[in-house]
């Protein structure tokens, strides 16, 4: 019985984002659930489920951060910070040329 349930879940997961193919950008947004250290693994909430995720970039992703799902390798999703988050981080950096 567990094997049948596992196959059903696995089949459903594989249809969400086929390996090696980018999905529709509107459907590949997720939220970090557990800290993802730089170039390491953590967990995200994607389409209502928790997924193991890996961010290959040298940036830590805090819980609550929006990410974009780039790919799927087996049952691990490959993610990057969403463009909105990247823009906000750039804007939040202090300006070295300002007096303040």
N, CA, C and O atoms as a GROMACS GRO file, in nm:
protein
  400
    1UNK      N    1   0.082  -0.119   0.000
    1UNK     CA    2   0.000   0.000   0.000
    1UNK      C    3   0.086   0.126   0.000
    1UNK      O    4   0.057   0.220  -0.073
    2UNK      N    5   0.192   0.128   0.080
    2UNK     CA    6   0.278   0.246   0.083
    2UNK      C    7   0.345   0.267  -0.051
    2UNK      O    8   0.365   0.381  -0.093
    3UNK      N    9   0.381   0.160  -0.119
    3UNK     CA   10   0.447   0.172  -0.249
    3UNK      C   11   0.354   0.236  -0.350
    3UNK      O   12   0.397   0.321  -0.428
    4UNK      N   13   0.228   0.198  -0.350
    4UNK     CA   14   0.131   0.255  -0.443
    4UNK      C   15   0.113   0.405  -0.415
    4UNK      O   16   0.112   0.485  -0.508
    5UNK      N   17   0.100   0.441  -0.289
    5UNK     CA   18   0.084   0.582  -0.252
    5UNK      C   19   0.208   0.661  -0.291
    5UNK      O   20   0.197   0.772  -0.342
    6UNK      N   21   0.326   0.604  -0.268
    6UNK     CA   22   0.451   0.672  -0.304
    6UNK      C   23   0.455   0.696  -0.455
    6UNK      O   24   0.493   0.805  -0.499
    7UNK      N   25   0.417   0.596  -0.534
    7UNK     CA   26   0.418   0.613  -0.680
    7UNK      C   27   0.321   0.723  -0.723
    7UNK      O   28   0.353   0.801  -0.812
    8UNK      N   29   0.204   0.729  -0.661
    8UNK     CA   30   0.107   0.832  -0.696
    8UNK      C   31   0.160   0.971  -0.664
    8UNK      O   32   0.148   1.063  -0.745
    9UNK      N   33   0.219   0.985  -0.547
    9UNK     CA   34   0.274   1.115  -0.508
    9UNK      C   35   0.389   1.153  -0.600
    9UNK      O   36   0.396   1.266  -0.646
   10UNK      N   37   0.479   1.060  -0.626
   10UNK     CA   38   0.593   1.086  -0.713
   10UNK      C   39   0.547   1.127  -0.852
   10UNK      O   40   0.600   1.222  -0.910
   11UNK      N   41   0.449   1.057  -0.907
   11UNK     CA   42   0.397   1.089  -1.040
   11UNK      C   43   0.340   1.231  -1.041
   11UNK      O   44   0.363   1.306  -1.136
   12UNK      N   45   0.265   1.267  -0.938
   12UNK     CA   46   0.207   1.402  -0.929
   12UNK      C   47   0.317   1.507  -0.921
   12UNK      O   48   0.307   1.612  -0.984
   13UNK      N   49   0.422   1.480  -0.843
   13UNK     CA   50   0.531   1.576  -0.829
   13UNK      C   51   0.605   1.594  -0.961
   13UNK      O   52   0.644   1.706  -0.995
   14UNK      N   53   0.625   1.487  -1.034
   14UNK     CA   54   0.698   1.495  -1.160
   14UNK      C   55   0.623   1.580  -1.262
   14UNK      O   56   0.685   1.640  -1.350
   15UNK      N   57   0.491   1.585  -1.253
   15UNK     CA   58   0.412   1.663  -1.347
   15UNK      C   59   0.417   1.812  -1.315
   15UNK      O   60   0.390   1.895  -1.402
   16UNK      N   61   0.451   1.847  -1.191
   16UNK     CA   62   0.455   1.988  -1.153
   16UNK      C   63   0.562   2.061  -1.232
   16UNK      O   64   0.536   2.168  -1.289
   17UNK      N   65   0.681   2.007  -1.237
   17UNK     CA   66   0.791   2.072  -1.307
   17UNK      C   67   0.882   1.963  -1.362
   17UNK      O   68   0.963   1.908  -1.288
   18UNK      N   69   0.868   1.932  -1.490
   18UNK     CA   70   0.953   1.826  -1.547
   18UNK      C   71   1.100   1.859  -1.534
   18UNK      O   72   1.138   1.976  -1.547
   19UNK      N   73   1.183   1.760  -1.508
   19UNK     CA   74   1.327   1.780  -1.494
   19UNK      C   75   1.385   1.844  -1.619
   19UNK      O   76   1.354   1.804  -1.731
   20UNK      N   77   1.469   1.945  -1.599
   20UNK     CA   78   1.539   2.009  -1.710
   20UNK      C   79   1.457   2.106  -1.791
   20UNK      O   80   1.505   2.155  -1.894
   21UNK      N   81   1.334   2.135  -1.750
   21UNK     CA   82   1.251   2.229  -1.824
   21UNK      C   83   1.203   2.338  -1.730
   21UNK      O   84   1.160   2.310  -1.618
   22UNK      N   85   1.209   2.462  -1.778
   22UNK     CA   86   1.156   2.571  -1.698
   22UNK      C   87   1.005   2.571  -1.710
   22UNK      O   88   0.950   2.543  -1.816
   23UNK      N   89   0.939   2.602  -1.601
   23UNK     CA   90   0.794   2.611  -1.602
   23UNK      C   91   0.750   2.752  -1.635
   23UNK      O   92   0.832   2.840  -1.662
   24UNK      N   93   0.621   2.772  -1.633
   24UNK     CA   94   0.563   2.904  -1.653
   24UNK      C   95   0.605   2.992  -1.534
   24UNK      O   96   0.581   2.954  -1.420
   25UNK      N   97   0.668   3.108  -1.560
   25UNK     CA   98   0.717   3.192  -1.450
   25UNK      C   99   0.610   3.229  -1.348
   25UNK      O  100   0.642   3.250  -1.231
   26UNK      N  101   0.484   3.237  -1.391
   26UNK     CA  102   0.377   3.269  -1.296
   26UNK      C  103   0.351   3.155  -1.200
   26UNK      O  104   0.294   3.176  -1.093
   27UNK      N  105   0.392   3.034  -1.236
   27UNK     CA  106   0.363   2.917  -1.155
   27UNK      C  107   0.484   2.866  -1.079
   27UNK      O  108   0.473   2.765  -1.008
   28UNK      N  109   0.599   2.930  -1.090
   28UNK     CA  110   0.719   2.875  -1.029
   28UNK      C  111   0.770   2.960  -0.912
   28UNK      O  112   0.887   2.954  -0.877
   29UNK      N  113   0.681   3.040  -0.854
   29UNK     CA  114   0.717   3.116  -0.736
   29UNK      C  115   0.694   3.030  -0.612
   29UNK      O  116   0.597   2.954  -0.606
   30UNK      N  117   0.781   3.043  -0.515
   30UNK     CA  118   0.769   2.968  -0.390
   30UNK      C  119   0.818   3.058  -0.276
   30UNK      O  120   0.868   3.167  -0.300
   31UNK      N  121   0.802   3.011  -0.154
   31UNK     CA  122   0.846   3.085  -0.036
   31UNK      C  123   0.935   2.994   0.048
   31UNK      O  124   0.904   2.878   0.071
   32UNK      N  125   1.048   3.050   0.092
   32UNK     CA  126   1.140   2.973   0.175
   32UNK      C  127   1.072   2.943   0.308
   32UNK      O  128   1.021   3.033   0.374
   33UNK      N  129   1.072   2.817   0.346
   33UNK     CA  130   1.010   2.772   0.471
   33UNK      C  131   1.116   2.756   0.580
   33UNK      O  132   1.092   2.791   0.696
   34UNK      N  133   1.232   2.705   0.543
   34UNK     CA  134   1.343   2.683   0.636
   34UNK      C  135   1.468   2.740   0.571
   34UNK      O  136   1.488   2.725   0.450
   35UNK      N  137   1.552   2.806   0.650
   35UNK     CA  138   1.674   2.870   0.598
   35UNK      C  139   1.744   2.782   0.496
   35UNK      O  140   1.766   2.662   0.517
   36UNK      N  141   1.780   2.844   0.383
   36UNK     CA  142   1.863   2.777   0.283
   36UNK      C  143   1.998   2.848   0.285
   36UNK      O  144   2.011   2.956   0.229
   37UNK      N  145   2.100   2.789   0.349
   37UNK     CA  146   2.232   2.852   0.351
   37UNK      C  147   2.290   2.862   0.210
   37UNK      O  148   2.248   2.789   0.120
   38UNK      N  149   2.386   2.951   0.190
   38UNK     CA  150   2.449   2.970   0.059
   38UNK      C  151   2.498   2.837   0.004
   38UNK      O  152   2.563   2.759   0.074
   39UNK      N  153   2.465   2.811  -0.121
   39UNK     CA  154   2.507   2.690  -0.192
   39UNK      C  155   2.474   2.563  -0.113
   39UNK      O  156   2.555   2.471  -0.105
   40UNK      N  157   2.353   2.561  -0.056
   40UNK     CA  158   2.316   2.448   0.029
   40UNK      C  159   2.167   2.417   0.016
   40UNK      O  160   2.096   2.476  -0.065
   41UNK      N  161   2.120   2.322   0.098
   41UNK     CA  162   1.982   2.275   0.096
   41UNK      C  163   1.900   2.335   0.209
   41UNK      O  164   1.952   2.372   0.314
   42UNK      N  165   1.770   2.344   0.184
   42UNK     CA  166   1.674   2.386   0.285
   42UNK      C  167   1.536   2.343   0.235
   42UNK      O  168   1.525   2.252   0.153
   43UNK      N  169   1.432   2.408   0.285
   43UNK     CA  170   1.296   2.372   0.244
   43UNK      C  171   1.218   2.495   0.201
   43UNK      O  172   1.233   2.603   0.258
   44UNK      N  173   1.133   2.476   0.100
   44UNK     CA  174   1.045   2.581   0.051
   44UNK      C  175   0.902   2.529   0.050
   44UNK      O  176   0.878   2.408   0.053
   45UNK      N  177   0.808   2.622   0.048
   45UNK     CA  178   0.668   2.587   0.030
   45UNK      C  179   0.634   2.621  -0.115
   45UNK      O  180   0.641   2.738  -0.155
   46UNK      N  181   0.597   2.519  -0.192
   46UNK     CA  182   0.570   2.534  -0.334
   46UNK      C  183   0.439   2.465  -0.366
   46UNK      O  184   0.423   2.345  -0.342
   47UNK      N  185   0.344   2.541  -0.420
   47UNK     CA  186   0.213   2.490  -0.457
   47UNK      C  187   0.148   2.413  -0.342
   47UNK      O  188   0.088   2.307  -0.363
   48UNK      N  189   0.159   2.467  -0.221
   48UNK     CA  190   0.092   2.411  -0.105
   48UNK      C  191   0.164   2.297  -0.035
   48UNK      O  192   0.114   2.244   0.064
   49UNK      N  193   0.281   2.258  -0.085
   49UNK     CA  194   0.356   2.146  -0.025
   49UNK      C  195   0.498   2.189   0.010
   49UNK      O  196   0.553   2.280  -0.051
   50UNK      N  197   0.556   2.122   0.110
   50UNK     CA  198   0.697   2.146   0.143
   50UNK      C  199   0.784   2.064   0.050
   50UNK      O  200   0.759   1.946   0.027
   51UNK      N  201   0.887   2.129  -0.002
   51UNK     CA  202   0.982   2.064  -0.093
   51UNK      C  203   1.123   2.090  -0.043
   51UNK      O  204   1.151   2.196   0.014
   52UNK      N  205   1.209   1.995  -0.064
   52UNK     CA  206   1.352   2.016  -0.041
   52UNK      C  207   1.400   2.105  -0.156
   52UNK      O  208   1.362   2.084  -0.271
   53UNK      N  209   1.483   2.203  -0.123
   53UNK     CA  210   1.529   2.297  -0.225
   53UNK      C  211   1.678   2.324  -0.209
   53UNK      O  212   1.733   2.316  -0.099
   54UNK      N  213   1.741   2.356  -0.320
   54UNK     CA  214   1.883   2.388  -0.323
   54UNK      C  215   1.902   2.517  -0.400
   54UNK      O  216   1.845   2.535  -0.508
   55UNK      N  217   1.981   2.608  -0.344
   55UNK     CA  218   2.015   2.733  -0.411
   55UNK      C  219   2.164   2.730  -0.442
   55UNK      O  220   2.246   2.733  -0.350
   56UNK      N  221   2.200   2.725  -0.572
   56UNK     CA  222   2.341   2.716  -0.608
   56UNK      C  223   2.417   2.848  -0.593
   56UNK      O  224   2.539   2.851  -0.606
   57UNK      N  225   2.346   2.956  -0.567
   57UNK     CA  226   2.411   3.087  -0.556
   57UNK      C  227   2.473   3.106  -0.418
   57UNK      O  228   2.437   3.038  -0.322
   58UNK      N  229   2.566   3.197  -0.410
   58UNK     CA  230   2.634   3.228  -0.284
   58UNK      C  231   2.553   3.330  -0.205
   58UNK      O  232   2.602   3.438  -0.172
   59UNK      N  233   2.429   3.294  -0.175
   59UNK     CA  234   2.341   3.380  -0.098
   59UNK      C  235   2.254   3.292  -0.008
   59UNK      O  236   2.202   3.189  -0.052
   60UNK      N  237   2.240   3.333   0.118
   60UNK     CA  238   2.151   3.261   0.210
   60UNK      C  239   2.010   3.313   0.191
   60UNK      O  240   1.989   3.433   0.173
   61UNK      N  241   1.913   3.224   0.194
   61UNK     CA  242   1.773   3.262   0.177
   61UNK      C  243   1.700   3.240   0.309
   61UNK      O  244   1.689   3.127   0.357
   62UNK      N  245   1.651   3.348   0.367
   62UNK     CA  246   1.583   3.344   0.496
   62UNK      C  247   1.439   3.296   0.480
   62UNK      O  248   1.381   3.311   0.372
   63UNK      N  249   1.381   3.238   0.585
   63UNK     CA  250   1.240   3.200   0.579
   63UNK      C  251   1.153   3.320   0.543
   63UNK      O  252   1.175   3.431   0.592
   64UNK      N  253   1.055   3.297   0.457
   64UNK     CA  254   0.967   3.404   0.411
   64UNK      C  255   1.012   3.469   0.281
   64UNK      O  256   0.935   3.542   0.219
   65UNK      N  257   1.136   3.443   0.239
   65UNK     CA  258   1.188   3.500   0.114
   65UNK      C  259   1.120   3.435  -0.006
   65UNK      O  260   1.104   3.313  -0.010
   66UNK      N  261   1.080   3.517  -0.102
   66UNK     CA  262   1.022   3.463  -0.226
   66UNK      C  263   1.136   3.416  -0.315
   66UNK      O  264   1.238   3.483  -0.330
   67UNK      N  265   1.116   3.299  -0.374
   67UNK     CA  266   1.215   3.243  -0.465
   67UNK      C  267   1.146   3.198  -0.593
   67UNK      O  268   1.025   3.182  -0.599
   68UNK      N  269   1.228   3.179  -0.694
   68UNK     CA  270   1.180   3.130  -0.823
   68UNK      C  271   1.236   2.989  -0.841
   68UNK      O  272   1.356   2.966  -0.823
   69UNK      N  273   1.149   2.897  -0.877
   69UNK     CA  274   1.192   2.759  -0.901
   69UNK      C  275   1.244   2.751  -1.044
   69UNK      O  276   1.172   2.781  -1.139
   70UNK      N  277   1.370   2.710  -1.057
   70UNK     CA  278   1.436   2.704  -1.188
   70UNK      C  279   1.426   2.566  -1.251
   70UNK      O  280   1.412   2.553  -1.373
   71UNK      N  281   1.433   2.463  -1.167
   71UNK     CA  282   1.444   2.327  -1.221
   71UNK      C  283   1.411   2.229  -1.110
   71UNK      O  284   1.391   2.267  -0.994
   72UNK      N  285   1.405   2.103  -1.147
   72UNK     CA  286   1.384   1.996  -1.051
   72UNK      C  287   1.484   1.886  -1.080
   72UNK      O  288   1.495   1.842  -1.194
   73UNK      N  289   1.554   1.841  -0.980
   73UNK     CA  290   1.645   1.726  -0.989
   73UNK      C  291   1.592   1.622  -0.894
   73UNK      O  292   1.605   1.635  -0.772
   74UNK      N  293   1.531   1.518  -0.948
   74UNK     CA  294   1.464   1.415  -0.868
   74UNK      C  295   1.357   1.484  -0.785
   74UNK      O  296   1.266   1.544  -0.842
   75UNK      N  297   1.363   1.477  -0.652
   75UNK     CA  298   1.262   1.540  -0.568
   75UNK      C  299   1.314   1.668  -0.501
   75UNK      O  300   1.258   1.712  -0.400
   76UNK      N  301   1.420   1.727  -0.555
   76UNK     CA  302   1.476   1.852  -0.503
   76UNK      C  303   1.454   1.961  -0.607
   76UNK      O  304   1.484   1.943  -0.725
   77UNK      N  305   1.402   2.076  -0.562
   77UNK     CA  306   1.382   2.189  -0.652
   77UNK      C  307   1.503   2.281  -0.645
   77UNK      O  308   1.557   2.306  -0.538
   78UNK      N  309   1.545   2.331  -0.761
   78UNK     CA  310   1.656   2.425  -0.770
   78UNK      C  311   1.594   2.564  -0.774
   78UNK      O  312   1.507   2.592  -0.857
   79UNK      N  313   1.639   2.652  -0.684
   79UNK     CA  314   1.576   2.784  -0.671
   79UNK      C  315   1.679   2.896  -0.676
   79UNK      O  316   1.799   2.875  -0.660
   80UNK      N  317   1.628   3.016  -0.699
   80UNK     CA  318   1.707   3.139  -0.690
   80UNK      C  319   1.617   3.245  -0.629
   80UNK      O  320   1.495   3.232  -0.634
   81UNK      N  321   1.675   3.350  -0.571
   81UNK     CA  322   1.591   3.458  -0.519
   81UNK      C  323   1.508   3.515  -0.633
   81UNK      O  324   1.557   3.527  -0.745
   82UNK      N  325   1.384   3.551  -0.605
   82UNK     CA  326   1.301   3.610  -0.710
   82UNK      C  327   1.359   3.745  -0.748
   82UNK      O  328   1.435   3.805  -0.672
   83UNK      N  329   1.324   3.791  -0.865
   83UNK     CA  330   1.379   3.920  -0.913
   83UNK      C  331   1.341   4.034  -0.821
   83UNK      O  332   1.420   4.126  -0.800
   84UNK      N  333   1.218   4.030  -0.766
   84UNK     CA  334   1.174   4.136  -0.676
   84UNK      C  335   1.263   4.141  -0.552
   84UNK      O  336   1.301   4.250  -0.507
   85UNK      N  337   1.297   4.025  -0.497
   85UNK     CA  338   1.382   4.019  -0.378
   85UNK      C  339   1.521   4.070  -0.411
   85UNK      O  340   1.578   4.146  -0.333
   86UNK      N  341   1.576   4.030  -0.525
   86UNK     CA  342   1.710   4.075  -0.565
   86UNK      C  343   1.712   4.226  -0.578
   86UNK      O  344   1.808   4.290  -0.536
   87UNK      N  345   1.607   4.285  -0.637
   87UNK     CA  346   1.601   4.430  -0.654
   87UNK      C  347   1.594   4.499  -0.519
   87UNK      O  348   1.660   4.600  -0.498
   88UNK      N  349   1.513   4.445  -0.427
   88UNK     CA  350   1.501   4.506  -0.295
   88UNK      C  351   1.632   4.500  -0.219
   88UNK      O  352   1.668   4.597  -0.152
   89UNK      N  353   1.705   4.391  -0.229
   89UNK     CA  354   1.834   4.380  -0.160
   89UNK      C  355   1.933   4.481  -0.215
   89UNK      O  356   2.010   4.540  -0.140
   90UNK      N  357   1.931   4.502  -0.347
   90UNK     CA  358   2.022   4.600  -0.406
   90UNK      C  359   1.986   4.740  -0.359
   90UNK      O  360   2.076   4.819  -0.330
   91UNK      N  361   1.856   4.771  -0.350
   91UNK     CA  362   1.814   4.903  -0.307
   91UNK      C  363   1.845   4.924  -0.160
   91UNK      O  364   1.869   5.038  -0.118
   92UNK      N  365   1.845   4.819  -0.079
   92UNK     CA  366   1.867   4.832   0.065
   92UNK      C  367   2.015   4.847   0.101
   92UNK      O  368   2.046   4.883   0.214
   93UNK      N  369   2.104   4.821   0.007
   93UNK     CA  370   2.247   4.832   0.036
   93UNK      C  371   2.284   4.980   0.054
   93UNK      O  372   2.235   5.065  -0.021
   94UNK      N  373   2.368   5.011   0.152
   94UNK     CA  374   2.408   5.151   0.172
   94UNK      C  375   2.488   5.202   0.053
   94UNK      O  376   2.566   5.129  -0.009
   95UNK      N  377   2.469   5.328   0.023
   95UNK     CA  378   2.541   5.392  -0.086
   95UNK      C  379   2.675   5.441  -0.032
   95UNK      O  380   2.677   5.527   0.056
   96UNK      N  381   2.788   5.389  -0.081
   96UNK     CA  382   2.919   5.430  -0.028
   96UNK      C  383   2.954   5.574  -0.060
   96UNK      O  384   3.047   5.630  -0.003
   97UNK      N  385   2.878   5.636  -0.152
   97UNK     CA  386   2.909   5.773  -0.193
   97UNK      C  387   2.823   5.877  -0.123
   97UNK      O  388   2.841   5.997  -0.144
   98UNK      N  389   2.729   5.832  -0.040
   98UNK     CA  390   2.641   5.928   0.027
   98UNK      C  391   2.706   5.974   0.158
   98UNK      O  392   2.795   5.908   0.212
   99UNK      N  393   2.659   6.087   0.208
   99UNK     CA  394   2.710   6.142   0.334
   99UNK      C  395   2.647   6.076   0.455
   99UNK      O  396   2.699   6.087   0.566
  100UNK      N  397   2.534   6.006   0.434
  100UNK     CA  398   2.460   5.950   0.547
  100UNK      C  399   2.505   5.818   0.583
  100UNK      O  400   2.453   5.757   0.676
   0.00000   0.00000   0.00000
